[in-house]
Amino acid sequence: MTEPAQETPPRVRRGRGRRPAGEVRAEVLAAAGAMLLEQGMASFTIEGVAERSGASKTTIYKWWPSKGALALDGYFHAVESTLAFPDTGDIQADLTAQIRAFARLVTTTPAGRVIAELIGQAQTDPDLSAALLERYSGPRRQLAVEAMQRAQQRGQLRPDADPEILVDQLWGACYHRLLLPNLPVTEDFAVSLVTNLLHGVRA
């Protein structure tokens, strides 16, 4: 007995006239993020995003050189608010909240599978690899580094602690468990990770 075919979301109908570029770009990103989280990279296509957003393929290719680069921006558009970095003045609370949010995202939503697929594809897609560094991991890394630098200025972390290495220790451990899942990424793991690290570098 064959399974019924899934219905393709209808093409978005637009009124006449040219839409502002910012509006078109936002709708393309929303469509890309939704499609990626629903279907994963295997079924993700520029054609599908164009159909769902109502934008032309020519317009999409003008902004994104490959489907991987578009997928990454769509992913970040979908998860950006969840991964917002808090700044309460308490570095332990802020790091714990951020890594717990990451743990929830990658274990209770399709985002964990998707980011693992994107990292995998980036190994053979130069455009995606560049986009991953420039528009996702680079900016997010900088947010964490700046948070730790502020904590050092407040006297919460030792001044000789290297924020770049601390980022590797925290998020590197999370991505290690995500990509090589011998053990799960859990909220308890996030709490223990931050606690264990800060015991060694607290001022």
Summary of the structure (lengths in Angstrom):
residues: 203
radius of gyration: 19.6
end to end distance: 65.7
largest distance: 66.6
contacts: 577
relative contact order: 0.11
helix: 69%
strand: 1%
